Amino acid sequence: MYPFLFSILLIIHACVPVNSSFDSARMLEKGELGIRGNGSDYYYNAGGNTDRSNTNYGLAIIYGLNTRWNISGRYEVIDFPDNTTDFYHYAEIKTKFSILPNTLALCLPLGVYAAEEQKPVYVLSPQAMFTYPFNARCEITFSAKADLFLEKDDDIPIGLQAGLGLSSNLEKWALRPEIGYMIHPGVAERAFTYGVGLQYNFTLFQAQE
């Protein structure tokens, strides 16, 4: 494994923290359900050398409480390239609040990293998302987050993401390629990620007028 990434994550074998969302400021309508799958590769750079840290596979379920509030649950398997380390797991519950319709949103995910025979690591990751729609079929989203690891007195990793939303109808489904960059103040290493998500939205029931 790679022992020198972010000191805050040494207890989980220095995997790169989850730094992808495959999301946007777009909100589900009341009664809508979204299902999203994703895959991503994580790399880190230390001393001029770039190595692959981990590969993640994830699934998320999103529900529209109304046009201003969405909630979601997410699970990711974190796999390591050396094939000698057990899988790690990441799960989160997230609320998303719309500031400007389909343009600006604030999110508050509460996540946990877990593995067999390891103490769970909890993290609060406030995030802001800005989405610019080019048209009804394409949009771009820029987002930033801070990882506040609970029970750890340390610097705060900062994650930046940029992603596209591509679709024939963004209200119903979207292919979301995304790249990410993570820094940890006071630490020389940097982390990079790229991946893609695919989301479909379904109407569970019609909202009452």
C-alpha positions as CSV (number, residue, x, y, z in Angstrom):
1,M,0.0,0.0,0.0
2,Y,0.9,3.7,-0.1
3,P,2.0,4.9,3.3
4,F,2.2,8.7,2.5
5,L,-1.0,10.2,1.3
6,F,-3.0,12.2,3.8
7,S,-1.9,11.6,7.4
8,I,-5.5,11.7,8.5
9,L,-6.2,8.5,6.6
10,L,-3.3,6.4,7.7
11,I,-5.6,4.4,9.8
12,I,-7.4,3.1,6.7
13,H,-4.2,2.3,4.7
14,A,-4.0,5.7,3.1
15,C,-6.7,5.3,0.5
16,V,-7.7,8.6,-1.1
17,P,-10.9,10.0,0.5
18,V,-14.0,9.8,-1.7
19,N,-13.8,12.9,-3.9
20,S,-16.5,12.4,-6.5
21,S,-20.3,13.1,-6.4
22,F,-21.5,12.6,-10.0
23,D,-24.2,15.1,-9.0
24,S,-25.3,18.7,-9.9
25,A,-27.4,21.5,-8.5
26,R,-30.4,20.0,-10.4
27,M,-33.1,18.8,-8.0
28,L,-35.6,16.0,-8.2
29,E,-39.2,16.9,-8.0
30,K,-41.4,15.9,-5.0
31,G,-42.0,12.2,-5.2
32,E,-39.2,11.4,-7.7
33,L,-36.6,8.7,-7.1
34,G,-33.2,8.7,-8.7
35,I,-30.9,5.7,-8.9
36,R,-27.2,6.3,-9.8
37,G,-24.3,3.9,-10.4
38,N,-20.7,5.0,-10.7
39,G,-17.1,4.0,-11.1
40,S,-13.9,5.9,-10.5
41,D,-10.1,5.7,-10.3
42,Y,-8.0,7.5,-7.7
43,Y,-4.4,8.6,-8.0
44,Y,-2.0,10.5,-5.8
45,N,1.2,12.3,-6.5
46,A,4.1,12.3,-4.0
47,G,7.6,13.4,-4.7
48,G,6.9,13.7,-8.4
49,N,5.6,10.2,-8.8
50,T,1.9,9.4,-9.5
51,D,0.5,6.1,-8.4
52,R,-3.0,4.6,-8.5
53,S,-4.3,4.4,-5.0
54,N,-7.8,2.8,-5.3
55,T,-10.7,2.1,-7.6
56,N,-14.3,2.8,-6.4
57,Y,-17.6,1.4,-7.4
58,G,-20.7,3.0,-6.1
59,L,-24.5,3.1,-5.9
60,A,-26.8,5.9,-4.8
61,I,-30.5,6.4,-4.2
62,I,-31.9,9.9,-4.2
63,Y,-35.4,11.0,-3.2
64,G,-37.1,14.3,-3.8
65,L,-38.8,15.7,-0.7
66,N,-39.7,18.8,-2.7
67,T,-38.1,21.0,-5.3
68,R,-35.8,22.6,-2.6
69,W,-34.8,19.5,-0.5
70,N,-33.5,16.2,-1.7
71,I,-32.1,13.4,0.5
72,S,-29.9,10.5,-0.7
73,G,-28.0,7.4,0.5
74,R,-24.8,6.2,-1.1
75,Y,-22.5,3.2,-0.8
76,E,-19.1,2.7,-2.4
77,V,-16.7,-0.2,-2.4
78,I,-13.0,0.9,-2.3
79,D,-10.7,-1.6,-4.0
80,F,-6.9,-1.5,-4.0
81,P,-4.6,-2.3,-6.9
82,D,-2.2,-4.6,-5.0
83,N,-4.9,-7.3,-4.6
84,T,-3.6,-8.0,-1.1
85,T,-5.8,-5.7,0.9
86,D,-9.4,-6.3,1.8
87,F,-12.0,-4.0,0.4
88,Y,-12.9,-0.9,2.3
89,H,-16.4,0.5,2.4
90,Y,-17.8,4.0,2.4
91,A,-21.4,4.9,3.1
92,E,-23.1,8.3,3.4
93,I,-26.4,10.0,4.0
94,K,-26.7,13.4,2.3
95,T,-29.2,16.3,2.3
96,K,-29.1,18.8,-0.6
97,F,-30.8,22.2,-0.5
98,S,-31.4,24.3,-3.5
99,I,-30.4,28.0,-3.3
100,L,-31.0,28.9,-6.9
101,P,-33.2,26.5,-8.9
102,N,-31.0,24.0,-10.9
103,T,-28.0,26.4,-10.5
104,L,-26.7,26.6,-6.9
105,A,-27.1,24.0,-4.2
106,L,-25.6,23.2,-0.8
107,C,-25.1,19.7,0.4
108,L,-24.3,18.2,3.8
109,P,-23.1,14.5,3.6
110,L,-22.4,12.5,6.7
111,G,-20.1,9.6,5.7
112,V,-18.3,6.6,7.3
113,Y,-15.3,4.6,6.2
114,A,-15.2,1.1,7.5
115,A,-13.3,-2.2,7.1
116,E,-13.0,-5.5,8.9
117,E,-11.1,-5.2,12.1
118,Q,-10.8,-1.4,11.7
119,K,-12.5,1.3,13.8
120,P,-15.0,3.3,11.6
121,V,-14.0,6.7,10.6
122,Y,-16.7,9.3,10.4
123,V,-16.6,12.4,8.2
124,L,-18.8,15.5,7.6
125,S,-18.3,16.9,4.1
126,P,-20.1,20.2,3.5
127,Q,-20.2,20.9,-0.2
128,A,-21.3,23.7,-2.6
129,M,-22.4,23.0,-6.2
130,F,-22.7,25.4,-9.1
131,T,-24.3,24.2,-12.4
132,Y,-24.4,26.0,-15.7
133,P,-26.8,24.5,-18.3
134,F,-25.6,25.0,-21.8
135,N,-28.9,23.7,-23.1
136,A,-31.5,21.0,-22.2
137,R,-29.0,18.2,-23.1
138,C,-25.7,19.4,-21.6
139,E,-24.7,21.1,-18.4
140,I,-21.4,21.6,-16.4
141,T,-21.1,21.5,-12.7
142,F,-18.3,22.8,-10.4
143,S,-18.2,21.8,-6.8
144,A,-16.1,22.1,-3.7
145,K,-16.1,20.3,-0.4
146,A,-14.2,20.1,2.9
147,D,-13.8,16.8,4.8
148,L,-14.2,17.3,8.5
149,F,-13.1,14.0,10.1
150,L,-14.7,13.5,13.4
151,E,-12.6,12.6,16.4
152,K,-9.5,13.8,14.6
153,D,-7.7,17.0,15.3
154,D,-6.0,17.6,12.0
155,D,-6.0,19.8,8.9
156,I,-9.0,19.6,6.6
157,P,-8.7,18.1,3.2
158,I,-10.3,20.1,0.4
159,G,-11.8,18.5,-2.7
160,L,-12.7,20.1,-6.0
161,Q,-14.7,18.6,-8.8
162,A,-15.8,19.4,-12.3
163,G,-18.3,17.3,-14.2
164,L,-20.6,17.2,-17.2
165,G,-24.2,16.2,-17.4
166,L,-25.1,14.7,-20.9
167,S,-28.5,13.5,-21.9
168,S,-31.4,13.7,-24.3
169,N,-33.4,14.8,-21.3
170,L,-31.6,15.9,-18.2
171,E,-34.8,15.7,-16.2
172,K,-35.0,12.0,-16.7
173,W,-31.5,10.7,-17.0
174,A,-27.9,11.8,-17.2
175,L,-24.4,10.5,-18.0
176,R,-22.0,12.3,-15.7
177,P,-18.3,12.1,-16.4
178,E,-16.3,13.9,-13.7
179,I,-12.8,14.8,-12.6
180,G,-11.6,15.7,-9.1
181,Y,-8.6,17.2,-7.3
182,M,-7.9,17.0,-3.6
183,I,-5.4,18.9,-1.5
184,H,-4.5,18.6,2.2
185,P,-3.1,21.8,3.7
186,G,0.4,21.3,5.0
187,V,1.0,18.1,3.1
188,A,2.8,17.9,-0.2
189,E,0.8,15.0,-1.7
190,R,-2.1,15.7,-4.1
191,A,-4.8,13.4,-5.2
192,F,-6.6,13.1,-8.5
193,T,-9.7,11.2,-9.6
194,Y,-11.7,10.6,-12.7
195,G,-14.8,8.6,-13.3
196,V,-18.3,8.4,-14.7
197,G,-21.8,8.0,-13.2
198,L,-25.2,7.2,-14.8
199,Q,-28.4,8.3,-13.2
200,Y,-32.1,7.5,-14.0
201,N,-35.0,9.3,-12.4
202,F,-38.4,7.8,-11.8
203,T,-41.7,9.3,-10.6
204,L,-43.1,7.3,-7.6
205,F,-46.2,9.4,-7.3
206,Q,-47.6,12.6,-8.7
207,A,-47.3,15.6,-6.4
208,Q,-50.5,17.0,-5.2
209,E,-51.3,20.6,-6.4
